[in-house]
Amino acid sequence: MLSLLLFSLQITLPIAILALLGVWFRRLGWITEAFNQGASKLVFNVALPAMLFVNIVNAKVEATFGWRIIGFAILFQYLWCRGCDPGINLSGCFVTVIQYSSGDDLEPLGQKRSEPEYH
């Protein structure tokens, strides 16, 4: 139980500290609206794309992605649905294969989630 509490604190405490620092710096006048706009532009136009690029370059694709499954899905789609609309069928097949190969426990495409019944 204590390990779960410590784990959750390791995740949430840095975020809470940054939020509180932001409020404090705003009250001190260190953070202005002009600073917010400039920082947002810097983060969204430079920092996040750079981080995404570095993460993609350093990713071990062979260990995390099932290329054989993707190839089989594309071949199956080509052979099975030759007369169908290729855009819709290929994207649906691709998303389904990604869901199953990533191990996500997601609902299959086209199925509605069951709504909870309220009495």
Buried (B, 14 or more C-beta within 10 A) or exposed (E): EEEEEEEEEEEEEEEEEEEEEEEEEBEEEEBEEEEEEEEEEEEEEEEEEEEEEEEEEEEEEEEEBBEEEBEEBBEEBEEEBEEEEEEEBBEBBBBBBBBBBEEEEEEEEEEEEEEEEEE
